[in-house]
Amino acid sequence: MLKIVFATGNLNKVREVTQILESFKIDVEHVNLMLTEIQSNRLEEIAKASALEAADRVSKPVIVEDSGLFIKSLNGFPGPFSSYVQKTIGNEGILKLMRGIDDREASFKSVVAYCNGKRKALSFTGEVRGKISYEEEGKVWGFDPIFIPDQKGGETYAEMGPVEKSRISHRRRALEKFAKWYLKS
């Protein structure tokens, strides 16, 4: 079984990433690192910079994951600032910003960045289109209670439960691309 180091301080992501990569016969070694998050409007740049830092610190090939919720009517906000927005105004704050807005189109994007320590990082992107709900539905972490993916009949990620969400998520799509490449490299 192949192994990869996953650097994150988010235990929810660890569970999700481990489950997804196990289906590809890739074992995940979690390293709890607080990484510097550069300020950028591009998830790819943020993830690649974090992967380079993580590889330097653990001296092994490593992956990191960064994701964002992009709301069309808010010009892509919160986008790459999703973690900060979740910590400060949370789902209730997003729903307040969306009051009176009919266009609820949004997408969830995930970027998995890989670095083997050679000062170059590769990135793999996954995206799920959907919409923002009018109220929180289900209780889980992050924006899951307010994001309704297009391919599901009106359920938020939170209402689906972790197994169903993991089967269709933006994170799965990015990790599948990474896993297929990693198994060939």
GUBA-334021 format. One record per residue: residue number from 0; x, y, z of N, C-alpha, C in turn. Coordinates in steps of 0.2 Angstrom, whole numbers, plus 2048, in hexadecimal, padded with zeros to 3 digits. Example, Ala and Ser with C-alpha at 12.3 -4.5 7.8 and 13.67 -1.06 7.14 Angstrom:
! GUBA-334021
{0,{842,7E4,827},{83E,7EA,827},{842,7F0,827}}
{1,{840,7F5,823},{844,7FB,824},{840,800,827}}
This chain:
! GUBA-334021
{0,{804,7FA,800},{800,800,800},{804,806,800}}
{1,{803,80B,7FB},{807,811,7FB},{805,815,801}}
{2,{809,81A,803},{808,81E,809},{809,826,807}}
{3,{805,82A,80A},{806,831,808},{805,835,80F}}
{4,{809,83A,810},{809,83E,816},{803,844,814}}
{5,{7FF,845,819},{7FA,84A,818},{7FB,84F,81E}}
{6,{7FC,855,81C},{7FE,85A,821},{7F8,85F,822}}
{7,{7F5,85F,828},{7EF,863,829},{7EE,863,831}}
{8,{7EB,868,833},{7E9,869,83A},{7E1,867,83B}}
{9,{7DE,866,835},{7D7,865,835},{7D5,85D,835}}
{10,{7D3,85B,83B},{7D2,853,83C},{7CC,851,838}}
{11,{7C7,856,836},{7C1,854,832},{7C4,852,82B}}
{12,{7C9,856,828},{7CC,855,822},{7D0,84E,822}}
{13,{7D3,84D,828},{7D7,847,828},{7D3,841,827}}
{14,{7CD,841,82A},{7C8,83B,82A},{7C6,83A,823}}
{15,{7C4,840,81F},{7C1,840,819},{7C7,83D,814}}
{16,{7CD,840,814},{7D2,83F,810},{7D4,837,810}}
{17,{7D5,835,817},{7D7,82E,818},{7D2,829,815}}
{18,{7CB,82B,816},{7C6,826,813},{7C7,826,80B}}
{19,{7C7,82C,808},{7C8,82C,801},{7CE,829,7FE}}
{20,{7D4,82A,801},{7DA,827,7FE},{7DB,820,800}}
{21,{7D7,81D,805},{7D8,816,807},{7D4,812,801}}
{22,{7CF,815,7FE},{7CC,812,7F8},{7D1,811,7F2}}
{23,{7D6,815,7F2},{7DB,814,7ED},{7E1,810,7EF}}
{24,{7E1,80D,7F5},{7E6,80A,7F8},{7EC,80E,7FA}}
{25,{7EB,814,7FC},{7F0,819,7FE},{7EF,81A,806}}
{26,{7F4,819,80A},{7F3,81A,811},{7F5,821,812}}
{27,{7F2,824,817},{7F3,82B,819},{7F6,82B,820}}
{28,{7FC,82F,820},{7FF,830,826},{7FE,838,827}}
{29,{7FA,839,82D},{7F9,840,82F},{7FE,843,832}}
{30,{800,849,830},{805,84D,834},{801,854,836}}
{31,{800,855,83C},{7FD,85B,83E},{802,861,83E}}
{32,{801,865,839},{805,86B,838},{801,871,837}}
{33,{803,876,83A},{800,87D,839},{804,880,834}}
{34,{802,881,82E},{805,883,828},{804,88B,827}}
{35,{809,88E,824},{807,895,822},{803,895,81C}}
{36,{7FD,899,81D},{7F9,89A,817},{7FA,8A0,814}}
{37,{7FD,8A0,80E},{7FE,8A6,80A},{7F7,8AA,808}}
{38,{7F7,8B0,807},{7F1,8B4,805},{7F1,8B4,7FD}}
{39,{7EC,8B1,7FA},{7EC,8B0,7F3},{7E4,8AF,7F1}}
{40,{7E3,8B1,7EB},{7DC,8B0,7E9},{7DB,8A9,7E5}}
{41,{7E1,8A6,7E5},{7E1,89F,7E2},{7E2,89A,7E7}}
{42,{7DE,895,7E7},{7DF,88F,7EC},{7E5,88B,7EA}}
{43,{7E6,88B,7E3},{7EC,887,7E1},{7F3,88A,7E4}}
{44,{7F3,890,7E4},{7F9,894,7E6},{7FA,892,7EE}}
{45,{7F4,893,7F2},{7F4,892,7F9},{7F6,88A,7FA}}
{46,{7F3,886,7F7},{7F5,87F,7F8},{7FC,87D,7F6}}
{47,{7FE,87F,7F1},{805,87E,7EF},{80A,881,7F4}}
{48,{809,887,7F6},{80E,88A,7FB},{80E,886,801}}
{49,{808,883,803},{807,87F,809},{80B,879,809}}
{50,{80A,876,803},{80D,86F,801},{815,870,801}}
{51,{818,875,7FF},{81F,876,7FF},{821,877,806}}
{52,{81E,87B,80A},{820,87C,811},{81F,875,815}}
{53,{81A,871,814},{819,86B,817},{81E,866,815}}
{54,{820,866,80F},{825,861,80D},{82C,863,810}}
{55,{82E,869,810},{834,86B,814},{834,869,81B}}
{56,{82E,86A,81E},{82E,868,825},{82E,861,827}}
{57,{82B,85D,823},{82A,856,825},{830,851,821}}
{58,{833,854,81C},{838,851,818},{835,84B,815}}
{59,{82F,84B,813},{82C,845,80F},{827,848,80A}}
{60,{826,844,805},{820,846,800},{81A,847,804}}
{61,{816,84C,803},{810,84E,807},{80B,851,802}}
{62,{805,851,805},{7FF,854,802},{7FC,859,807}}
{63,{7F9,85E,804},{7F5,863,808},{7EF,864,804}}
{64,{7E9,866,808},{7E3,867,804},{7E1,86E,806}}
{65,{7DE,872,801},{7DB,878,803},{7D5,878,7FF}}
{66,{7CF,87B,802},{7C9,87B,7FE},{7C6,882,800}}
{67,{7C1,884,7FC},{7BD,88A,7FC},{7B6,889,7F9}}
{68,{7B2,88D,7FC},{7AB,88E,7FA},{7AB,894,7F6}}
{69,{7A9,894,7F0},{7A8,89A,7EB},{7A1,89B,7E9}}
{70,{79F,8A1,7EC},{798,8A3,7EB},{797,8A8,7E5}}
{71,{794,8A6,7E0},{793,8AA,7DA},{791,8B1,7DB}}
{72,{78B,8B2,7DF},{788,8B9,7E0},{78D,8BD,7E4}}
{73,{791,8BA,7E8},{796,8BE,7EC},{79D,8BE,7E9}}
{74,{79D,8BE,7E3},{7A3,8BE,7DF},{7A8,8B9,7E1}}
{75,{7A6,8B3,7E2},{7AB,8AE,7E4},{7AD,8AE,7EC}}
{76,{7AA,8B2,7F0},{7AB,8B2,7F7},{7A8,8AC,7FA}}
{77,{7AB,8A9,7FF},{7B1,8AB,802},{7B7,8A8,7FF}}
{78,{7B6,8A3,7FA},{7BC,8A1,7F6},{7C2,89E,7FA}}
{79,{7C8,8A1,7F9},{7CE,89E,7FC},{7CE,8A1,804}}
{80,{7C9,8A5,806},{7C9,8A7,80D},{7C4,8A4,811}}
{81,{7C1,89E,80E},{7BC,89A,811},{7BD,898,818}}
{82,{7C3,896,81A},{7C5,894,821},{7C4,89A,826}}
{83,{7C7,89F,824},{7C6,8A5,828},{7BF,8A7,829}}
{84,{7BB,8A7,823},{7B4,8A9,823},{7B0,8A4,828}}
{85,{7B2,89E,827},{7AE,899,82B},{7B0,89A,833}}
{86,{7B6,89C,834},{7B8,89D,83B},{7B4,8A4,83E}}
{87,{7B3,8A9,83A},{7B1,8AF,83C},{7AA,8B0,83C}}
{88,{7A7,8AF,836},{79F,8B1,835},{79C,8AA,834}}
{89,{79F,8A5,833},{79C,89E,832},{796,89E,82D}}
{90,{792,898,82D},{78D,897,829},{787,89D,82A}}
{91,{786,89F,830},{781,8A4,831},{783,8AA,82D}}
{92,{789,8AC,82E},{78B,8B2,82A},{78B,8B2,823}}
{93,{78C,8AC,820},{78B,8AB,819},{784,8AC,817}}
{94,{780,8A8,81B},{779,8A9,819},{776,8B0,81A}}
{95,{779,8B4,81F},{776,8BB,81F},{779,8BF,819}}
{96,{77F,8BD,817},{781,8C1,811},{77D,8BF,80B}}
{97,{77A,8B9,80B},{776,8B7,805},{76E,8B8,806}}
{98,{76C,8BC,80B},{765,8BE,80C},{763,8C2,806}}
{99,{75D,8C0,803},{75B,8C4,7FD},{75E,8C3,7F7}}
{100,{762,8BE,7F6},{766,8BC,7F0},{763,8B6,7ED}}
{101,{760,8B6,7E7},{75D,8B0,7E4},{762,8AC,7E1}}
{102,{768,8AF,7DE},{76D,8AB,7DB},{771,8A8,7E0}}
{103,{770,8A1,7E2},{774,89E,7E7},{779,899,7E5}}
{104,{77B,89A,7DE},{780,896,7DB},{787,896,7DF}}
{105,{78A,890,7E0},{790,890,7E3},{794,88A,7E1}}
{106,{79A,88A,7E2},{79E,884,7E1},{7A3,883,7E7}}
{107,{7A4,87D,7E8},{7A9,87B,7ED},{7AF,878,7E9}}
{108,{7B5,87B,7EB},{7BB,879,7E7},{7C0,876,7ED}}
{109,{7C4,871,7EA},{7C9,86E,7EF},{7D0,86E,7EA}}
{110,{7D5,86F,7ED},{7DC,86F,7EA},{7E0,86A,7EF}}
{111,{7E2,865,7EC},{7E7,860,7EF},{7EE,862,7EC}}
{112,{7F3,864,7F0},{7FA,865,7EE},{7FE,860,7F1}}
{113,{803,85E,7EC},{808,859,7EE},{80F,85C,7ED}}
{114,{813,85A,7F2},{81A,85C,7F1},{81F,857,7F3}}
{115,{824,855,7EF},{828,850,7F1},{82F,852,7F4}}
{116,{82F,859,7F6},{835,85C,7F9},{83A,85F,7F4}}
{117,{838,85F,7ED},{83C,861,7E8},{83B,868,7E6}}
{118,{838,86C,7EA},{836,873,7E9},{831,875,7E4}}
{119,{82D,86F,7E2},{828,870,7DD},{822,86C,7E0}}
{120,{81C,870,7DF},{816,86D,7E1},{811,86C,7DC}}
{121,{80D,866,7DC},{808,865,7D7},{802,866,7DA}}
{122,{7FC,868,7D6},{7F6,868,7D9},{7F1,865,7D5}}
{123,{7EB,863,7D8},{7E6,85F,7D6},{7DF,862,7D8}}
{124,{7DB,864,7D4},{7D5,868,7D6},{7CF,864,7D4}}
{125,{7CA,864,7D9},{7C3,862,7D9},{7BE,867,7DA}}
{126,{7B9,867,7D7},{7B3,86C,7D8},{7AD,868,7D7}}
{127,{7A8,86B,7DC},{7A1,869,7DB},{79D,86F,7DB}}
{128,{798,86F,7D6},{794,875,7D6},{78E,874,7DA}}
{129,{78B,879,7DC},{784,878,7E0},{782,87F,7E2}}
{130,{77E,880,7E7},{77B,886,7E9},{77B,886,7F1}}
{131,{77A,88D,7F3},{77A,88E,7FB},{773,88D,7FD}}
{132,{772,889,802},{76B,889,805},{769,88F,808}}
{133,{762,88F,80A},{760,895,80D},{760,895,815}}
{134,{762,88F,818},{763,88E,81F},{768,888,820}}
{135,{76B,887,825},{76F,882,827},{76B,87B,827}}
{136,{76D,876,824},{76A,86F,824},{76F,86A,826}}
{137,{76E,867,82C},{773,862,82E},{779,865,832}}
{138,{77C,861,836},{781,864,83A},{788,860,839}}
{139,{78C,863,836},{793,860,835},{798,866,835}}
{140,{79D,866,832},{7A2,86B,832},{7A2,86F,82C}}
{141,{7A5,875,82D},{7A6,87A,827},{7A0,87C,824}}
{142,{7A0,87D,81D},{79A,87F,81A},{795,87A,817}}
{143,{797,874,819},{793,86E,817},{78B,86F,819}}
{144,{789,872,81E},{782,873,81F},{77E,878,81B}}
{145,{782,87C,817},{77F,881,812},{780,880,80B}}
{146,{784,87B,809},{786,879,802},{782,873,800}}
{147,{77E,874,7FA},{77A,86F,7F7},{77D,86E,7F0}}
{148,{780,868,7EF},{783,866,7E9},{77E,865,7E4}}
{149,{77F,867,7DD},{77A,866,7D8},{778,85F,7D7}}
{150,{77D,85A,7D8},{77B,853,7D6},{777,850,7DB}}
{151,{775,853,7E1},{771,850,7E6},{76B,854,7E6}}
{152,{765,850,7E8},{75F,853,7E8},{75D,858,7EE}}
{153,{761,85D,7EE},{75F,862,7F3},{762,861,7FA}}
{154,{766,85C,7FB},{769,85B,802},{770,85F,802}}
{155,{771,862,808},{778,865,809},{77D,85F,80A}}
{156,{783,861,809},{789,85C,80B},{787,859,812}}
{157,{785,85D,817},{785,85B,81E},{77F,856,81E}}
{158,{779,857,81B},{774,852,81B},{776,84B,818}}
{159,{77A,84B,813},{77C,845,810},{780,840,815}}
{160,{783,843,819},{787,83F,81E},{78E,83E,81A}}
{161,{793,83C,81E},{79A,83C,81C},{79C,837,816}}
{162,{799,832,816},{79A,82D,811},{798,82F,80A}}
{163,{791,831,80A},{78E,834,804},{792,83A,801}}
{164,{793,83F,806},{797,845,804},{79E,843,801}}
{165,{7A1,83F,804},{7A8,83D,802},{7A8,83A,7FB}}
{166,{7A2,836,7F9},{7A2,833,7F3},{7A1,838,7ED}}
{167,{79F,83E,7EF},{79E,843,7E9},{7A1,84A,7EA}}
{168,{7A5,84A,7EF},{7A7,851,7F1},{7AD,854,7ED}}
{169,{7AE,85A,7ED},{7B3,85E,7EA},{7BA,85B,7EC}}
{170,{7BB,859,7F3},{7C1,856,7F5},{7C2,850,7F2}}
{171,{7BD,84B,7F1},{7BE,845,7EE},{7C0,846,7E7}}
{172,{7BE,84B,7E3},{7C0,84C,7DC},{7C7,84E,7DC}}
{173,{7C9,852,7E0},{7D0,854,7E0},{7D5,84E,7E2}}
{174,{7D3,84A,7E8},{7D7,845,7EA},{7D7,83F,7E5}}
{175,{7D1,83E,7E1},{7D1,839,7DC},{7D7,83A,7D7}}
{176,{7D7,841,7D5},{7DC,843,7D0},{7E3,842,7D2}}
{177,{7E4,844,7D9},{7EB,843,7DC},{7EC,83B,7DC}}
{178,{7E8,837,7DF},{7E9,830,7DF},{7EB,82C,7D9}}
{179,{7E7,82E,7D4},{7E8,82B,7CD},{7EF,82D,7CB}}
{180,{7F1,833,7CC},{7F8,835,7CA},{7FD,832,7CE}}
{181,{7FC,832,7D5},{801,82F,7DA},{802,828,7D9}}
{182,{7FD,824,7D7},{7FE,81D,7D6},{802,81B,7D0}}
{183,{802,820,7CB},{806,81F,7C5},{80D,821,7C5}}
{184,{80E,826,7CA},{815,829,7CA},{81A,825,7CE}}
